[in-house]
């Protein structure tokens, strides 16, 4: 594939193939899973191109499994019996790097009740980050920050208008280079397909498309917020059609299964104070362009509505941090106590190394953000957590530097893995 754009996740796929018999690349539809799978495979079968993949798996499984390895089985969840066939083949062959599975939805739990442990490594894939899109100066490395290196001065690759357009278009590989209006039309179509086709196909239950759209708009309005299902249900309800909280939870679960909503879980460090930490996750679309599509917003409207833009910018930051942190086997969390002290993102690595991140659309609020970070660290029992590797304020501004108080100001479009 001569036009393949390298992805951060490539190294993780290579490592997984060298370790176990199969790797499962999971991510939302159109995020680039197939292209990445093809890049790493020697042969392939694409189940979404077959008229009846379920029958083929049942009647002629060799046509699915046989071929030079690694063999890509694309959109495996369309024939869920593929999972156990691959497991058995991995056991039989006793060799690493046999199969690559890709999937844009998580099947029902009973489909994968036979664990892939020891056979399959799961790799999460998301839409492209700014560095993958070529929209980052790549002057600040998250890996370097997490190792305690001093943050270099940096310059953003995107100006304000460019950043707004990027939020609206998103990180979808197929939309690279498209005019903004055309790309946004494609994203609106994506949501329409999601409500009418994807959710019924995955859950086996037909949902009212208009109610799903209303829920999507509600999640979009409350992006990057720890909003409960009960609040979303109230927001979606009308006088004629109330919605129960458990119904909203079912909708959210379905959206999570098609991998378009990804919660940001809460961090639970030891505190010096008696303040209680909140445990509710923040809600994010896997890409902020989906929130823009759900809201029906335009770049001009978002440029005037800085409150909404700020929330979507935070989702953009979390998207990129998740990709970069995953390359370090890390995760991205958030923290908030009962008195309202919160930090937008905590990057935590398996060895306990952590960094605290505040997200501010404008550098005009960097003093407030830096003070908040120091207040938070003062509450943490660092005897248990260790000192933070970095304190960051990620902004949309043009320039980055390290302040006298040790807090680093980093433009998002200067960040890289």
N, C-alpha and C positions, 0 to 999 in steps of 0.2 A: 504494500500500500504506500505509494510514493507520496501521497498528500496527507499522510497521517501526521497529526499534531501530537507530539509526545505529551503524556499525561503524568501527573504526579504519581498516580496509582500504578504506573507501569512497573516500577521497582518492586512494589508489593506483590503484584501478580507473578513476576519472575521468581521472587523468593518463595511464594506459595507453591508454584509448580516444582521447584527444586526440593520441596519438603514432603508433600503428600501426593496422593494419586490424582486428586481433583481440586480445582478451585472454582468457587461459585462467585461470580461478579454480580452483585445486586445493586440496582439503582433505578431511578425513575425512567420512564420511557423517554427516549431521545437524548439521554445524557452522554451517549457515546460508548455504551457497553459493547455493542456488536463490533464497532471499529477496533476497540481495544482487544476484544477477544480474537478477531481475525489477525491482528498484528502479532499475537503470541501463539497462534495455532498453525498446524500443518495441514489440517483438513477441517471441514465444517459441514454441518447440516442445520438448516434454519427452519425450525418448526412452524414459524408464523407464515412460511411460504408454502406449506403443505396443505392439501385440502382436508385431510382428516388425520392430524398427528396422533390422536389418541388410538385410532385403529392401527396405524402403522407401528406404534410402539408395542401394541398387543400382538399383532400378527407377524411382524417382521422386525424384531428388535435389532437384528444385525445391521440393518440399513441405517439405524441410528448410531450404533456403537462402533462399527468397523470403519477403519480408515487410519491414515498416518497420524501419529500423536505428536503434540497434544491435539485432540479432536474437540472442536468447538460444537457444543449443542446449544443453539441460540433460542432464547425464550422457552426454556425447558418446562416452565410451569403450565404451558399449554397442553402438555401430556404428563401429568404429575407422576405417573408410574416410572418415568425416566429416572427419578431420584434413586429408587431402589435398584434399578438396573445398573446404574453407574456405581453404586456402592458395591454390588456384587462383583462387577468387573474389576474394580480396584482391588478387592480382596483376592481375586483370581490371579491377576497379573503381577501383584506384588512389586510394583514399580511406581516411581513418582512421575508427575507430569503427564498423566494419561488423558485427562479431560478438563475442558473449561466449560462450565455452565454459565449462561447469563440469564437473568430474570428481572422483569420490571414489575413484579408483584410477588408478595409473599403468600403462598397457598395456605389453605386451612391447616391448622396444627396437625390434624390427624394424617395429612398427606405425608408429612416429614417426621412422623412419630419415630421412625427408625433413625437414630442419630447418625450424623456424618462424622462424628468424632473419630479422629485417627485416620480419616479417609478424605474429608473435604475441608478446605479452609475457605471461610467466607471473607470476601473483600467488598467493602461498601464503596460505591462510586457515586459521585455527585456531578452536577453541571460544572463546566470549566471555571476555574478561578481566573482572577485578573492576570496572574502571571502566565497561565496557560494560554490565555487569549492574546497575549502580547501587549497587555494594557497595564503592565507594571514595570517600573524601572529596575526592580529586583535588587535594590541596594540594601535591603534589610532582610536577613534570613531568620525565620522563626527558630530553626534549629540552633543557630548561633545565640539567639536571645535566651533560649532555654538552657544553654550551656554556660550562661552567665557572662557572655562577652558584652562589652560596652557597645551601645547602639551607635552606628555611624550616622553622620548627617546624611540627609537624603532629600530627594526631590520627587514629587508625584509625577506620574506619567499622564494623568488625566486632569483636566480642568473641571470646573463645576458642571458645565454643560455636558461634557463628555461623561462624567460620572452619572448624571441623571439619565442620560441615554442608555448607559450600561445597565443601570437598575431596571430600566424598562424592557430592554432586549434580553438580558439574562445571559447565562453561560451555556446556551444550547449550541453544540457544535454545528448543527445544520443551519443555524441562522447567522453564522459568522459572515460578515461582509454584506449582509442584506440591508437595504434601506430600513430605517427605524420603523416607519409606518408599516411596512410589509412584515417585518419581524414581529411586531406587536400584534398584527392580525393573526399570524401563525400561533402565537401564544394564547390568544383568545380562543382559537379553534382547538388548541390543546385542552383547555378547560372544558370546552363543550363536549369533546370526545370523552373526557374523563367522567363527566356526569352521565352521559348517555350510554357509553359502551364499557369503559374500563371497570367502573364500580360494579355494575351488574354481573360482568363476566367473572370478576374475582370473588364476589361475595355470594353469587347465586340468588341475590335478592334485587328486584328492581326498585330503585329509589326514585322519589319524585325529583326530577331534574331541577325544578325551580327551588325546591327546599335545599337541595345540595348547593345550588348557586348562592342562595341566601347565607348558608353557613360559611361558604368560601369567602363571601364578602365580609362576614363578621370576623372570621379569622384574620383576613387581610387588614381590617381596620384596627385589630388588636395585635398585630404582629409584634413579636419581641416582648410580649407581655405574659405574665403568669396567670392567664385567664382560665377559669374553671368551666367545665362543660355546662354547669347550671347557668352561668352568665351568657354563654353562647346560645343556649336554648332560649333564654328570655329575649335575646337580641333577634333571633330568627322568628320567634312566634308572632302570629298576627291574631287579631280578635277572632277570626274565623277558624284559625288553625294553630292552636297552642302546640308547643313542643316540650316533651318531657326531657329532663337532664339525661336520663339513660339513653334516649333516642339520639341526642347530640353526641353522647359518648360512642354510640354505635357508628355514627357517621364519621367521627374522628378516627376510630379504629380502622374503618374501611379506607379512609384517606391515607392513613399510615401504612396500610398493607399495599397500596399502590405507590408508596414511597414518595408522595408529594408533600407530606407534612412530616416534619421531624422535630420532635420535642427536644428542648435543651434542659436536661435534668439539673437538679439543684446539687450543689456541693455541700458537704457536711463536715467541715473541719472542727477541731476542738477550739472552743472560745475561752478567752480569759474571763469574759463577763458572763452573766446569767441570761443574756438575751437569747431568745429562742429563734432558731433559724426556720425559715419557711421552706416547705418541701415541694411546692407546686412547680411544675416545669413551665418554661416559656414556650410559646407556640411560634413556630417558624414554618413558612413554606421552604421547601428544599432549595428554591431559587426565588429571589424577591420579584422577578418578572411575573411570576404566577399571582402574587398579591396585586401587582399593578393591573394585571388582566382582570382579576376578580373585582377590583374597584372600578374598572372602566376608566382609569386615569390616563392622562397624557403627560409627556415631559413638561409642557408649559404649565399644566395644573400643579404638578408636583413641585416645580421650581417656585411656585407661589405659596405652597402649603408646606412649610418647613417642618412642622410637627410630624406630619405623615411621612415626609421624606426622611426625617431623622430615624423613624422606626424602621423604614425599609433599608436605610443605610446600615443600621445595626444588623439586620438579617443578612445583608451582603457580607459584612465583616464576619459574622458567625459562619456563613457558608465557606468562606475562604480559610478561616482558622480551622474549621473541621477537616478540610482536605490536608492542610499543612500539618496539623497535629496528628492525623491518622498515619502520616508517613513516619512519625516518631512513635507509633503505637500509643498515642495519647488520645485524650478526649477533651471536649469543650463543655464546660458546665457554667452555672451562674450561681450567685449567692445573694440572699436577701434576709435581713433579720426582722423581728417583729416591730422594730422602731423605724423601719423604712430605709435603713442603710443597705445599699446594694452595690454590687459590682457586676457589670454587664456580662463579662466572660472570665472564666477561670480555665486556663490551659493546664492540664495535669497529665504528667507522664507516669508510666508504670512504677518507676522507682520513687515516686512521691514528689519529684521536682514539679514546681508549679509557678505560674505567672498570673498576675491579675491585670485585667484589661478593662478600661473604660472607653466607650465609644461616643465620640462627639462629632457631629457633622461639621462644626466650625471650631477652629482653634481658639476663637474668642472665649471659649469656656474651658480652656485647658487648666487654668488655675483652680477652678471649681473641681474638675475631674481629678487633678493631682492631689488636692486636699482630701477628697473622698477616698482615694486609694490609701493614703497614709492613715486616715481614720480607721479604715477597714483592717489594715495590717496591725494596727495597735490593738485591735480586738482579738486577733488570732493568737492562739497559744502556739507560738513558733517552736517551742520545745518539742511539740508533736509533729508539726507540719514542716518544720524547717523554714528558713527565710525564703522569701520569693526570689526566683531567679531573675525576674524582671517585673517592673511596674510600667504599664504602657497606656498611653492615650492614643487611640487610633482615630484619625481624623480624615476629612476629605480635603484638607488644606494642601498647599503646594509644597511646603517644606517641613522636614523633620529634623529633630536634634534632641540632645539629652539636656534636661534642665539641671540647674544647680542642686535641686533636691533629689536627683537621681531618677526621676520619672522621665521616661523616653516618650517623645511625641513622634508618631510614625504615620505618614500618609498611607492609607490602605493601598494605593497604587504604587507604593514603593516596596511592598511586602512580597516575600517569596518563601518557598519551603526552607 
